[in-house]
């Protein structure tokens, strides 16, 4: 059965709130009003942690309210409240107008918005079967404790942490142009970590199940085989505790998509946010080496590199029907044949830089937050259909196979970076030769992606992601996904983290 927007959200006086706020903005705008919108948003967030088969913590919180944005003589005004009444909507609209009036003498650059067709009465719901918040807390705890208990019973596992993050986001948007949208999405993120205490200190191993836009059915095996992963985690951990330290040097790397998704996020996803490239994030999150004038000419990577941004990816963390400016979401190219092909935009950035339309990247994580330009699901395209991970490994004489994300570091221009992994395997003569540890791969974004020499087929594709992508001041957090196949990179610098740390 197709999921529906919760009846209690639809029962809120959404249309009345919109009418009150937008009509007041229109009448009080004194002929200078170019745009006004109202957003009602309710975000429910839940988390649970089970430590060594015992419930350690559980939380369930809801943030709800309404926000009004106005564009008055090219100047933004914004205000928000947690009171959902028509009177509060009018007062919030007036505060937004007052912010714009006060700001007008201080703003040198006037804002224009790229055009967008009207979307009247649109509804969008992410696909899921069982709302995880409808599952009793005790049942959720029993399920996680069952996973933890199974792992604690395995040889070599001394501790086990299982965490679960949940989110249900509901949004109503209306603007003066006539767009009205109602949306709901459900997101879920389980994570399992096992720990062994050895003579040389603790070692850990984490599951690779990604955060996704699914329901409780995800934990029951729809979209991920948790039983198989739980069965293998103790084996991976035991091998890691006995693994030799890596020898630093230049290696061919076969990078599993369970690791590469994070490299894509940091070196491509953030680097192609246009507001960052133009310096709007410089005081907080940095800028970008990728420049607007490089579209169509800048060599980002090898010819095999084709990266898309997509706000419609099935089960993606950044997937939605319409963004927080009423823009219908879509897919577009960021890198094509290794050449920079585009950026991520909201309506103001699109108009400012001469793009015809926004590509739907405005997002606010709360009713009390201002919409800012946020990352889409950014993914690397697969290669030939019949190329497997084993095929890529078989072509490497001396290298490493990299699985699962762990720690990372990247500079403020998204240029120089290093990444570690859950598991590094030696490759000798085209075959895996056991785990090594204390490894990190290092590079600069264009040279690293320029060394891309092989792509796995669609059968190797994996959609990873994060639930805590941060941006803006005040800070906002967002879910996002990144897909990739298995990949082969030639002669990448690998560090020994133990020796680099002076140990």
C-alpha positions, 0 to 999 in steps of 0.5 A, spaced: 500 500 500 502 506 498 504 511 504 500 517 505 501 523 509 499 523 516 492 525 517 493 529 523 498 533 519 493 534 514 488 536 519 492 542 521 489 549 518 494 549 513 490 553 507 488 558 513 495 559 515 498 560 508 492 565 506 493 569 512 500 570 511 501 571 504 495 576 503 498 580 509 505 580 505 501 582 499 497 588 502 503 590 506 508 590 501 507 596 498 508 595 491 515 592 493 514 585 494 517 580 489 515 574 492 512 571 499 512 564 501 509 560 507 512 553 510 509 549 515 514 544 517 514 538 522 520 534 524 520 528 528 526 525 530 528 519 534 534 515 536 536 509 540 542 506 543 543 498 545 549 497 548 551 490 550 544 487 549 541 493 554 537 499 552 542 505 553 538 511 551 532 512 547 529 519 545 523 522 541 522 529 539 518 533 535 520 540 532 514 544 529 512 551 526 511 555 521 516 560 517 515 566 512 520 568 507 519 575 503 523 578 498 522 585 498 525 590 493 530 585 492 532 583 500 530 577 503 526 577 510 525 571 514 521 570 520 518 563 524 514 561 530 512 555 533 505 557 534 500 555 528 494 560 528 492 564 522 494 570 527 501 568 528 502 567 521 500 574 520 504 576 525 510 572 522 509 575 515 509 582 518 516 580 522 519 578 515 517 584 512 520 588 517 527 584 517 527 586 509 525 593 510 531 594 516 536 590 511 534 594 505 539 600 506 545 595 508 544 590 502 548 592 496 546 586 492 539 585 490 536 578 489 532 575 483 529 569 483 529 564 477 523 562 474 519 556 476 512 553 474 506 553 478 505 547 482 498 547 485 495 542 489 501 537 489 503 531 494 509 527 494 510 521 499 517 517 500 516 510 499 515 506 505 511 500 508 511 501 516 512 507 519 518 506 524 515 511 529 509 506 529 513 500 532 513 500 539 519 503 543 519 496 546 519 492 540 525 496 537 529 495 543 528 488 543 530 488 535 536 491 536 538 487 543 537 481 539 542 483 534 547 485 539 546 479 543 547 475 537 554 478 536 556 478 543 555 470 543 560 470 537 568 469 539 572 475 539 567 480 540 567 483 547 562 489 546 557 491 541 553 497 540 547 498 536 544 505 534 538 507 530 536 514 528 529 515 525 526 521 522 519 523 519 519 530 516 512 533 513 512 540 510 507 544 507 509 550 502 505 555 499 507 561 495 504 568 492 505 565 485 500 559 487 504 553 488 502 549 494 505 542 496 504 537 501 510 532 502 512 527 507 518 522 508 521 517 512 528 516 514 532 510 517 539 509 519 541 503 523 549 502 525 552 496 528 559 496 531 563 490 535 569 491 539 575 486 541 579 488 546 586 485 544 593 486 547 595 491 543 588 495 545 581 495 542 579 494 535 572 495 532 568 494 526 562 497 523 556 495 519 556 498 512 548 498 512 547 505 509 541 510 512 536 510 507 529 513 506 525 507 508 521 504 513 521 499 519 521 494 513 529 496 512 531 492 519 527 486 517 531 485 510 528 489 505 534 493 502 539 490 506 541 483 508 542 484 516 543 477 518 548 476 513 552 482 515 551 480 523 554 473 521 560 476 518 562 482 522 566 477 528 570 474 522 572 481 519 573 483 526 578 477 528 582 478 522 583 486 523 586 484 530 591 480 527 592 484 521 599 486 520 600 494 519 600 497 512 607 499 508 606 506 506 607 507 498 603 508 492 598 503 490 593 501 485 586 501 489 580 498 488 575 502 492 568 499 494 562 504 493 561 503 501 568 507 502 567 511 495 561 514 497 564 519 502 570 521 498 564 523 493 560 527 498 567 531 500 570 532 494 565 532 489 558 534 493 560 539 497 565 542 492 559 543 487 555 547 491 555 554 488 554 558 494 560 555 497 564 556 490 562 563 490 564 564 497 558 564 501 560 559 506 567 561 507 566 563 514 564 557 516 565 551 511 570 554 506 570 555 499 571 550 493 577 549 488 571 548 483 569 555 479 563 557 475 567 559 469 570 552 469 563 549 467 565 545 460 572 546 460 575 544 467 578 537 468 575 534 474 577 527 473 578 522 468 574 520 462 570 515 466 568 520 471 560 521 470 557 524 476 550 526 477 546 530 482 539 527 483 533 529 488 529 524 485 534 518 487 529 512 489 530 511 497 535 517 497 537 521 503 536 528 499 530 525 495 524 530 495 518 531 490 519 539 491 524 543 495 523 549 500 522 554 494 517 550 490 521 547 485 520 540 482 526 536 483 530 533 478 537 530 476 542 533 472 550 533 470 555 535 475 561 532 471 561 529 464 566 525 461 571 528 467 569 535 465 565 540 470 558 540 467 554 544 473 553 546 480 548 545 485 543 551 485 537 554 489 533 560 485 537 566 487 544 562 485 541 560 479 538 567 477 545 571 480 549 566 475 545 566 469 542 559 469 535 559 466 532 555 472 534 552 479 535 545 480 531 544 486 537 545 492 533 549 497 532 546 504 531 547 511 532 542 516 526 545 521 521 550 521 525 555 524 531 555 519 532 559 513 532 555 507 539 554 504 542 551 498 543 544 500 546 538 497 542 533 492 544 525 492 551 526 488 553 519 485 558 516 480 555 512 474 557 505 473 561 502 467 560 496 463 554 491 465 559 485 466 564 488 470 564 485 477 569 487 483 572 481 482 574 483 475 577 489 478 581 486 483 584 481 478 587 486 474 591 489 480 598 486 481 600 490 487 594 494 491 589 494 496 582 493 496 578 498 500 571 497 504 567 501 508 568 508 510 571 511 517 575 517 518 576 523 513 580 529 513 579 535 507 581 542 506 577 548 506 577 548 498 575 541 498 582 539 494 587 536 499 584 530 503 585 523 506 580 517 508 581 511 512 576 505 511 573 499 515 577 494 512 583 494 507 585 488 504 592 487 500 591 485 493 597 480 490 597 478 483 590 479 482 587 476 489 586 478 496 591 476 501 588 478 507 587 485 511 592 490 513 591 496 518 593 503 520 592 505 512 589 511 509 589 514 502 591 521 500 590 525 494 588 532 491 581 532 488 583 533 480 589 528 481 585 523 485 579 523 480 584 523 474 587 516 476 580 513 475 581 507 471 576 502 472 569 502 473 564 496 476 558 495 473 551 496 475 551 489 480 556 493 484 552 499 485 551 501 492 547 507 495 551 510 501 550 516 505 550 520 511 544 523 516 548 529 519 551 533 513 552 540 516 552 547 513 550 554 514 550 559 520 546 557 525 548 550 523 543 545 519 543 538 518 541 534 512 540 527 510 544 525 503 545 519 499 551 518 494 551 512 489 557 509 486 560 502 483 566 499 485 572 503 482 579 502 480 584 508 481 591 507 479 597 509 484 594 513 489 598 515 495 597 510 502 600 512 509 601 508 515 597 512 520 601 509 526 607 511 523 604 518 521 602 519 528 609 518 531 607 511 534 
